[in-house]
């Protein structure tokens, strides 16, 4: 291939310790568009006196003059730092047998301490922005101020994270430089969706040298979320905290800790209890995830009442938003039953107290049996009944024309109570106890008992027998 292009030399700003040597080859690079060309000679010069010097082997070379060496001599050329802090420039040129390259010049500093970048991996919520100086710190051992930073985010993605300076997006996957005064305003915006992790590169410049490259990760994640379960607690009842809320983390992170508070400080109100100790109201406290089973909410000493509590969770990387929700202290519904009687084999309606003489008969009469109430004003939405005796000739319940088993609790929606009947026993008198309890606002009340008696059938047919004499062999009707 013809040699038609000159080589290109690029020099780097460099630092050398006092009176120590570095190879000339570390101060620059050479590129050539002609892939078959070979560099045969080099020219170099330190451009001032009083600083360091170039040496060929152990021979000090004169400053302010270009020195030309062959490619074989080139590897023996070093630069030795001066006896004290100093900064000067040097120049380099390369020859490929036909063309000399450009002359490239850059700075070289004796006795400077290179700045050091430390960085920690960071996280940011999806589509949120965070100051990058939270994760990057620069120090300089000889006290030089940091003047510039260079950054790069290494992934190009439409949904990936990106740097912004004063609202202006910086190009992805390409180094960019900012002044130190702009560092506090450099923001990293998370990807549109978590989880997304990309590598970040950063270097710092103290006016004499760049720090070594430092790499760290910025992860776009989704903060954990809390959902309330709208549970209530009875007066003085102690319920596990997990009954009141659940947590989700779309990134799959495990919950690390919980922050909680109950906001009211009234003496008769509810409160959090942790490891058997009542926690101070209106004051946040922390519970680690492994101890959550020891956290309880205790209902107020009176009811009904309600208070707001606050919960926040931490997944080891991010805090959730604070979730405030209401916990009600409720009183259980109360139901009582009046002792009543029904004719044998007749049907007693549990809603109205009316009776009928057959399953398809017409209900007559009215004498209320049940009395129910809820101190919280909640409507009764369900009942449970049980006729406690299971004798074969005793009474039993019929719901929607279907006989129900005795000595077993069954449920009846409150709005269908008028379809529940008690059928009296096969004969009377006899009686059995009935157990009933009511449900309102997620709470079952205590069971109560009353008696349903079976009366002797007042309308049973009566059979009378007569004593008669009959002749032998005569058939009688």
C-alpha positions, 0 to 999 in steps of 0.5 A: 500500500502506498505511503500517502498520509503523514502520521499523527502525534497526540501528546498527553498532559503528564506528571512525573515525581521529583527526580524520577523518570518516565518513558518518553513513550508514555507521553504520547501516541501515534496513529497513521492512516497508512496501515503498512507504514512504520515509524522510523525516527522521532524528534522531541524537545523540552521547551524550557530550562529549570525543570526536568530533562530528557535523557538518552540512556544516562546521558542528559540531553540539552533543553530548548533543542529538538533531539532526533533518535532512531526507532531503536534508540527511542525506547531508551529515551526517558524524562527525568523530573526536576529537583522541585515542583515545576511545570513545562511543556514538551513537543514530539514529532514522528517520521514514517520514512516519507512524512514527518507528523505534526508537532504535538505539544503538551504540559509535563509537571514535576512534583505534582500529586495527582488528584484522586477520585472516589465514587460510590455506586448510586441509585435513583428512582425511575425518571427522577434526578439526583445530584451526581456529587452525592456519589463522587468526591475528588481529593488532591494530596498537595492541595491543588484545587480541582478545576475540571471534571470529565464524565461519561455514561457508557450505555446508549439507550432510549430509556437509559439514564443520562447526565443533565447540566442546567437542564441541558442533556449531555451526549451519552456514551461520550466524554464531556468536560465541566468546570468545577464550579458546575459540578454541584449542578450536574444531575443524573436522571434515571431511566424511564423504568427500573431496574436499569444499571449503567457504568459511569466513568469520571476523572478530575483535573487539578491544573497539572494532571488528570486523576486516574479513571474511576468507574462506578455504577448508577442504577435506576430502581423503583422505590418500594410501595405500601398498600393499606388493607383497611383493617379495623381493630376492636376495643383493646384488641392487639393485632399484628401490624401485617394485618394493616398494610403490605409492601411491594418492590418491583425490583425484587429488593427485600424490605430492610426496615420500617418506619412507623408512627401513630399521630394521635396522643389521646389517652384512650386512643390506639397505639403501636406496641413493639416487643411488648413495649408501648411506643410513644405516640406522635413520634417515628420509630424504626423496626427492622424487617426481621422483627416485624412479627413483634410489632402490633397495633392495639385498639383504643380503650373506647370505641368507636374512634379512628386515628391516622398512622404513618408507615414508610419502608426502606429496601436497603437502597431507597425509602418509599413515600410515606403512606398515611392511612386510618385505623378504626377502633370499632365495637362488635355488633350485638344481637339478642334473641327473645325466647319464643314458641311455635306449634309442632311442625309449624314454621317460625320466620326468623325475621318477622316472628310470623308463622305458617303451618306448611313450608309453602303456607302463608306467614301470619302474625308478627312477634319480633325475635331478634334485636341487633345493633352496632355502636359504630352505626354500621349495618349488620350484613350477616348472621350465623345461626346454630340450633344446638340440639340434634335429636331426630324429632326436634326442630331445625332450620330451613333456608330457602326451603332447604333443611339445614343440618342441626348442631352446625353454624351456618351463615345467612345474609342480613338481607335474606333473613326473611327466608330463614325459618325454624320448623318446630319439633315433631311433637311438643312440648320440647325446646332447644337453645339457639345460638346467633351472632352478627357481623358488621364492618368486618367484625363478628360480635359475641354469640348469644343464646335464646330458646325456641320451644315447640308446643303441643299441636293444638289442632291435632286430630283426636281419635275416640274408640267405642266398646261394642259387642259383635256376633260370631261370624259377623263382619263389622265396619 
